Amino acid sequence: MTKDIGSILEGWPHESGRVSVRRIRGGDGRVKIQLRLDLGLLQMDVAGRPDGQRPYDCESALAYFENLLNRHQQARGSDRGFSLDEKQCEQLRTEAIQYYYRYLSEFVLEDYEAVVRDTDRNLSVLDFCANYAEEESDRYLMEQYRPYILMMNTRSKAHLAMRDNRPRQARKIVRGALSKMGEFFNRFGRENLYSSSSEVGVLEALLKEIDAKIPVNPVQKLKRQLTKAVREERYEEAARLRDAIERASGARGGNS
């Protein structure tokens, strides 16, 4: 059997600027995800660690280090004294890259539940290193990726809410993420980067799309018109709008 994958690549040409992904049935009978790259392709398991390995006989290196932390806490009553050395942090970063490729592929495949799972997992890696890395550089090295991971996590949660016809829940999710984005930039003293962040821009655009699908509360709409009329000193119209608000409020109250 030839080990040359040229025939596979010829039948699936790489397209610059496009994320090309597909599901296939592996030789072991299980579903796999393939991601086409310019020099080849990546093949990933759909569950567990993407490369199918079990480091330290655990699902992942993160799971192994979390188990170490749990044993440490049980033995000492707290996490005091627990830490990750440079090599261990490097293991976690390398492993996180695998999950990045998979959740990127899952998003293209619109498997939003899986994206949420894998982005939640990578956010846990960032928190774990931030809390326990011995070296300051290891505590902050991955933080630069937090906005992107949070953005992908939020988009997927919002898509799921919209799929279930829950636009207000989707709006709440996006607004919460934008607040976290603001906290992130404030924490590092880079508040000025919030408005220029591409991740923030994507979420703000998504928020507008969601808002457009939420029915307008007629009373709220009238109140906005009233505020504008008063500001512009159109008092006769303002009086008419007050009457309309009273009628609409009474009608809504009677229907509740």
C-alpha positions as CSV (number, residue, x, y, z in Angstrom):
1,M,0.0,0.0,0.0
2,T,1.4,3.4,-1.0
3,K,1.9,6.0,1.7
4,D,1.7,8.8,-0.9
5,I,-1.3,11.0,-0.2
6,G,-0.9,12.8,-3.6
7,S,-4.0,11.2,-5.1
8,I,-6.1,12.4,-2.1
9,L,-4.8,16.0,-2.4
10,E,-5.4,16.1,-6.2
11,G,-9.0,15.2,-5.7
12,W,-9.4,18.0,-3.1
13,P,-7.5,21.1,-4.2
14,H,-6.5,23.8,-1.7
15,E,-8.3,27.1,-2.1
16,S,-6.4,30.1,-0.7
17,G,-8.5,32.1,1.7
18,R,-11.1,29.4,2.2
19,V,-11.3,26.9,5.1
20,S,-12.0,23.5,3.4
21,V,-13.3,20.9,5.8
22,R,-15.0,17.5,5.4
23,R,-16.1,14.5,7.4
24,I,-14.9,11.1,6.4
25,R,-15.2,7.5,7.7
26,G,-11.8,6.4,8.9
27,G,-10.2,3.0,8.5
28,D,-11.3,2.1,12.0
29,G,-14.9,2.8,11.1
30,R,-15.2,6.0,13.1
31,V,-16.0,9.5,11.7
32,K,-13.0,11.8,11.3
33,I,-12.7,15.4,10.4
34,Q,-10.2,16.4,7.7
35,L,-8.9,20.0,7.2
36,R,-7.3,20.8,3.9
37,L,-4.1,22.9,4.1
38,D,-1.8,24.2,1.4
39,L,0.8,21.5,1.9
40,G,-1.5,18.6,2.8
41,L,-4.3,17.9,5.3
42,L,-5.0,17.4,9.0
43,Q,-7.1,14.4,10.1
44,M,-8.7,14.6,13.5
45,D,-10.9,12.5,15.8
46,V,-14.3,14.1,16.5
47,A,-14.1,13.4,20.3
48,G,-11.3,13.2,22.8
49,R,-7.9,14.6,21.9
50,P,-7.9,15.4,18.1
51,D,-4.9,13.3,17.4
52,G,-6.4,10.3,19.2
53,Q,-3.6,10.1,21.7
54,R,-4.0,9.6,25.4
55,P,-1.1,11.3,27.2
56,Y,-0.4,9.9,30.7
57,D,-3.3,7.5,30.0
58,C,-5.8,10.4,30.2
59,E,-8.0,12.0,27.6
60,S,-5.6,14.9,27.3
61,A,-2.6,16.6,29.0
62,L,-5.0,19.1,30.5
63,A,-7.1,16.3,32.1
64,Y,-3.9,14.8,33.5
65,F,-2.7,18.1,35.1
66,E,-6.2,18.8,36.4
67,N,-6.1,15.3,38.1
68,L,-2.8,16.2,39.6
69,L,-4.3,19.5,41.0
70,N,-7.3,17.6,42.4
71,R,-5.0,15.1,44.2
72,H,-2.8,18.0,45.5
73,Q,-5.9,19.7,46.9
74,Q,-7.2,16.5,48.5
75,A,-3.8,15.9,50.1
76,R,-3.1,19.5,51.3
77,G,-6.6,21.0,51.6
78,S,-5.9,23.8,49.0
79,D,-4.1,24.4,45.7
80,R,-1.3,26.3,47.5
81,G,2.1,25.0,46.3
82,F,0.7,23.5,43.0
83,S,2.4,24.8,39.9
84,L,3.2,24.0,36.3
85,D,6.8,24.2,35.0
86,E,7.8,25.5,31.5
87,K,7.7,22.1,29.9
88,Q,4.2,21.3,31.2
89,C,2.9,24.7,30.0
90,E,4.4,24.0,26.6
91,Q,2.6,20.7,26.5
92,L,-0.7,22.5,27.2
93,R,0.0,25.1,24.5
94,T,0.9,22.5,21.9
95,E,-2.2,20.5,22.7
96,A,-4.4,23.6,22.6
97,I,-3.3,24.1,18.9
98,Q,-4.9,20.7,18.0
99,Y,-8.2,21.8,19.5
100,Y,-8.0,25.1,17.7
101,Y,-7.8,23.3,14.3
102,R,-10.7,21.1,15.3
103,Y,-13.0,23.9,16.6
104,L,-12.2,25.9,13.5
105,S,-13.2,22.9,11.4
106,E,-16.3,22.3,13.5
107,F,-17.5,25.9,13.0
108,V,-17.3,25.5,9.2
109,L,-19.3,22.3,9.5
110,E,-21.8,24.2,11.7
111,D,-21.3,21.7,14.5
112,Y,-21.8,24.5,17.1
113,E,-22.2,22.2,20.1
114,A,-18.7,20.8,19.4
115,V,-17.2,24.3,18.9
116,V,-18.6,25.3,22.4
117,R,-17.1,22.2,23.9
118,D,-13.6,22.7,22.4
119,T,-13.5,26.5,22.9
120,D,-14.6,26.1,26.5
121,R,-11.8,23.6,26.9
122,N,-9.2,25.9,25.5
123,L,-10.4,28.8,27.7
124,S,-9.9,26.4,30.6
125,V,-6.3,25.9,29.4
126,L,-5.7,29.7,29.5
127,D,-7.2,29.9,33.0
128,F,-5.2,26.9,34.2
129,C,-1.9,28.4,33.0
130,A,-2.7,31.8,34.3
131,N,-3.4,30.4,37.7
132,Y,-0.6,27.9,38.1
133,A,2.3,28.5,35.7
134,E,5.6,29.1,37.5
135,E,7.0,31.5,35.0
136,E,5.2,34.9,34.3
137,S,5.8,34.4,30.6
138,D,3.9,31.1,30.7
139,R,1.0,32.7,32.6
140,Y,0.4,35.3,29.9
141,L,1.7,33.8,26.7
142,M,-1.7,32.4,25.6
143,E,-3.8,35.3,26.9
144,Q,-3.4,37.0,23.5
145,Y,-5.7,34.3,22.1
146,R,-8.5,34.8,24.6
147,P,-10.5,37.3,22.5
148,Y,-10.5,35.0,19.5
149,I,-11.4,31.9,21.5
150,L,-14.2,33.8,23.3
151,M,-15.5,35.2,20.0
152,M,-15.8,31.7,18.5
153,N,-17.4,30.4,21.7
154,T,-19.9,33.2,21.7
155,R,-20.8,33.0,18.0
156,S,-21.5,29.3,18.4
157,K,-23.6,29.7,21.5
158,A,-25.5,32.5,19.8
159,H,-26.1,30.3,16.7
160,L,-27.5,27.6,18.9
161,A,-29.8,30.0,20.6
162,M,-31.0,31.4,17.3
163,R,-31.5,27.9,15.9
164,D,-33.8,27.3,18.9
165,N,-35.6,30.6,18.1
166,R,-34.3,32.3,21.2
167,P,-33.0,35.6,19.8
168,R,-33.2,37.4,23.2
169,Q,-31.0,34.6,24.8
170,A,-28.6,35.0,21.8
171,R,-28.5,38.8,22.4
172,K,-27.8,38.2,26.1
173,I,-24.9,35.8,25.3
174,V,-23.3,38.3,22.9
175,R,-23.6,41.2,25.2
176,G,-22.1,39.2,28.0
177,A,-19.1,38.3,25.8
178,L,-18.6,41.9,24.8
179,S,-18.5,42.8,28.5
180,K,-15.8,40.1,29.0
181,M,-13.9,41.5,26.1
182,G,-13.9,45.0,27.7
183,E,-12.7,43.4,31.0
184,F,-9.9,41.7,29.2
185,F,-8.5,44.8,27.6
186,N,-9.0,46.8,30.8
187,R,-7.1,44.1,32.8
188,F,-4.0,44.6,30.6
189,G,-4.4,48.4,30.4
190,R,-5.2,48.3,26.7
191,E,-8.7,49.9,26.8
192,N,-7.9,51.7,23.5
193,L,-7.7,48.4,21.7
194,Y,-11.3,47.4,22.4
195,S,-12.8,49.5,19.6
196,S,-10.3,48.4,17.0
197,S,-10.4,44.7,18.0
198,S,-11.6,42.5,15.1
199,E,-13.2,40.1,17.5
200,V,-15.2,42.9,19.1
201,G,-16.2,44.0,15.6
202,V,-17.5,40.5,14.7
203,L,-19.6,40.3,17.8
204,E,-21.0,43.8,17.4
205,A,-22.0,42.9,13.9
206,L,-23.6,39.7,15.1
207,L,-25.5,41.7,17.8
208,K,-27.0,43.9,15.1
209,E,-28.1,40.9,13.2
210,I,-29.8,39.4,16.3
211,D,-31.4,42.7,17.2
212,A,-32.9,42.9,13.8
213,K,-34.7,39.6,14.4
214,I,-36.2,40.6,17.7
215,P,-39.7,42.0,17.4
216,V,-39.8,45.7,18.5
217,N,-41.8,46.4,21.7
218,P,-44.4,49.0,20.4
219,V,-44.4,50.9,23.7
220,Q,-40.7,51.2,23.7
221,K,-40.8,52.4,20.2
222,L,-43.3,55.1,21.1
223,K,-41.2,56.1,24.1
224,R,-38.2,56.6,21.9
225,Q,-40.3,58.7,19.5
226,L,-41.6,60.8,22.5
227,T,-38.0,61.4,23.7
228,K,-37.0,62.7,20.3
229,A,-40.2,64.8,19.9
230,V,-39.5,66.5,23.3
231,R,-35.9,67.0,22.4
232,E,-36.9,68.7,19.2
233,E,-39.6,70.8,20.9
234,R,-42.4,69.2,18.9
235,Y,-44.8,69.4,21.8
236,E,-48.1,68.7,20.0
237,E,-46.7,65.5,18.7
238,A,-45.2,64.7,22.1
239,A,-48.7,65.0,23.6
240,R,-50.1,62.7,21.0
241,L,-47.4,60.2,21.7
242,R,-48.1,60.3,25.4
243,D,-51.7,59.4,24.8
244,A,-50.6,56.6,22.4
245,I,-48.3,55.3,25.1
246,E,-51.0,55.3,27.7
247,R,-53.4,53.4,25.4
248,A,-50.8,50.9,24.3
249,S,-49.7,50.3,27.9
250,G,-53.3,49.8,29.0
251,A,-53.9,47.4,26.1
252,R,-50.7,45.4,26.9
253,G,-51.7,45.3,30.6
254,G,-55.1,44.0,29.8
255,N,-53.6,41.2,27.6
256,S,-51.2,40.1,30.2
